[in-house]
Amino acid sequence: MESRGEIARSKHLSGYNCCQAVVCTYCDVLGIDEETAFKLAEGFGVGMGSGKGICGAVSGAVMVAGMKNSEGTSNKKTKGATMKLASSIVNKFEQMNGTAICNELKGKDTGNVIRTCPDCVQDAIKIVEEIVMNDK
């Protein structure tokens, strides 16, 4: 059986952006259809389309955390806990790679690529498994 990291990497290599690859890998757990997840995540690729924002894979991991942790409109009290998860995801990714900004990861200004997109996707999956899926 393929690992979630392999599934996400395969999705990315088949044309999903980084965010889509991460979010769509967890549709079965989140109870969301892949078409909807794909559409929701589309604008978050390439650092929210500009490279200047948070890496799409990290954004996808945060989306997964929200979908997994939130109790929705019936109980808005989960927001604080979800924000804490989001912060932990970004911090962990930054610890692993030195930054969570897309252009910095891709070395757009320095020419020094810190992490490739497929590797960012796999890092995000590792973080989701560790921080989000471990106790829920």
C-alpha positions as CSV (number, residue, x, y, z in Angstrom):
1,M,0.0,0.0,0.0
2,E,1.3,3.4,-0.9
3,S,2.1,5.9,1.9
4,R,0.3,9.2,2.0
5,G,3.6,10.8,1.1
6,E,3.9,8.7,-2.1
7,I,0.2,9.4,-2.9
8,A,0.7,13.2,-2.5
9,R,4.0,13.2,-4.5
10,S,2.3,11.3,-7.3
11,K,-0.6,13.7,-7.3
12,H,1.8,16.6,-7.6
13,L,3.8,15.0,-10.4
14,S,0.5,14.4,-12.3
15,G,-0.4,18.1,-12.3
16,Y,-1.9,19.0,-8.9
17,N,-0.3,22.1,-7.3
18,C,1.4,21.6,-3.9
19,C,-1.6,22.6,-1.9
20,Q,-4.0,20.4,-3.9
21,A,-1.6,17.4,-3.6
22,V,-1.6,17.6,0.2
23,V,-5.3,18.3,0.7
24,C,-6.6,15.8,-1.8
25,T,-4.4,13.1,-0.2
26,Y,-6.6,13.3,2.9
27,C,-10.1,13.5,1.3
28,D,-10.9,10.0,2.6
29,V,-10.1,11.0,6.2
30,L,-11.8,14.4,5.9
31,G,-15.0,13.3,4.4
32,I,-14.7,15.7,1.4
33,D,-14.9,14.8,-2.2
34,E,-11.7,15.3,-4.2
35,E,-13.2,17.6,-6.8
36,T,-14.3,20.0,-4.1
37,A,-10.9,19.8,-2.3
38,F,-9.1,20.3,-5.6
39,K,-11.1,23.5,-6.3
40,L,-10.7,24.9,-2.8
41,A,-6.9,24.4,-2.9
42,E,-6.3,25.7,-6.4
43,G,-5.5,29.3,-5.5
44,F,-3.0,28.3,-2.9
45,G,-0.3,26.9,-5.2
46,V,2.9,28.7,-5.8
47,G,2.7,30.6,-2.6
48,M,-0.8,31.8,-3.2
49,G,-0.1,32.4,-6.9
50,S,2.7,34.8,-6.4
51,G,5.5,32.9,-4.8
52,K,5.6,35.6,-2.1
53,G,3.2,33.7,0.2
54,I,3.4,30.6,2.4
55,C,4.3,27.4,0.4
56,G,1.2,25.7,-1.0
57,A,2.1,22.4,0.6
58,V,2.1,24.2,4.0
59,S,-1.2,25.9,3.2
60,G,-2.6,22.5,2.3
61,A,-1.4,21.0,5.6
62,V,-3.2,23.9,7.4
63,M,-6.3,23.2,5.4
64,V,-6.2,19.6,6.5
65,A,-5.8,20.6,10.1
66,G,-8.8,22.8,9.9
67,M,-11.0,20.2,8.2
68,K,-9.8,17.6,10.8
69,N,-10.1,19.7,13.9
70,S,-13.0,22.1,13.3
71,E,-16.4,21.2,14.5
72,G,-17.8,23.7,12.0
73,T,-20.5,26.4,12.4
74,S,-22.2,24.4,15.2
75,N,-19.3,24.9,17.6
76,K,-17.0,27.8,16.8
77,K,-15.0,27.1,19.9
78,T,-12.5,25.0,18.0
79,K,-10.9,28.0,16.3
80,G,-8.2,28.5,19.0
81,A,-7.1,24.9,18.9
82,T,-7.1,24.9,15.1
83,M,-5.0,28.1,15.0
84,K,-2.5,26.4,17.4
85,L,-2.3,23.5,15.0
86,A,-1.7,25.9,12.1
87,S,1.1,27.6,14.0
88,S,2.7,24.3,14.9
89,I,2.6,23.2,11.2
90,V,4.2,26.4,9.9
91,N,6.8,26.3,12.7
92,K,7.7,22.7,12.1
93,F,8.1,23.3,8.3
94,E,10.3,26.3,9.0
95,Q,12.4,24.2,11.4
96,M,12.8,21.6,8.7
97,N,13.6,24.0,5.8
98,G,14.5,27.3,7.2
99,T,11.5,29.1,5.7
100,A,8.0,28.5,4.6
101,I,7.9,31.2,1.9
102,C,7.6,29.7,-1.6
103,N,10.1,32.0,-3.4
104,E,12.7,31.5,-0.7
105,L,12.3,27.7,-0.9
106,K,12.7,27.9,-4.7
107,G,15.7,30.2,-4.5
108,K,14.0,32.8,-6.8
109,D,16.2,35.7,-5.5
110,T,19.3,33.7,-4.4
111,G,19.5,30.9,-7.0
112,N,19.9,28.5,-4.1
113,V,17.0,26.1,-4.1
114,I,16.3,25.0,-0.5
115,R,13.6,22.5,-1.3
116,T,11.8,21.3,-4.4
117,C,8.0,21.2,-4.7
118,P,7.7,17.4,-4.5
119,D,9.9,17.5,-1.4
120,C,7.8,20.3,0.2
121,V,4.7,18.2,-0.4
122,Q,6.3,15.2,1.3
123,D,7.5,17.4,4.2
124,A,3.9,18.7,4.6
125,I,2.5,15.2,4.7
126,K,5.0,14.2,7.4
127,I,4.0,17.2,9.4
128,V,0.3,16.4,9.0
129,E,0.9,12.8,10.1
130,E,2.8,13.9,13.1
131,I,0.8,17.0,14.3
132,V,-2.7,16.5,12.9
133,M,-3.4,12.8,12.5
134,N,-1.6,11.6,15.6
135,D,-4.4,12.0,18.1
136,K,-7.6,12.6,16.1
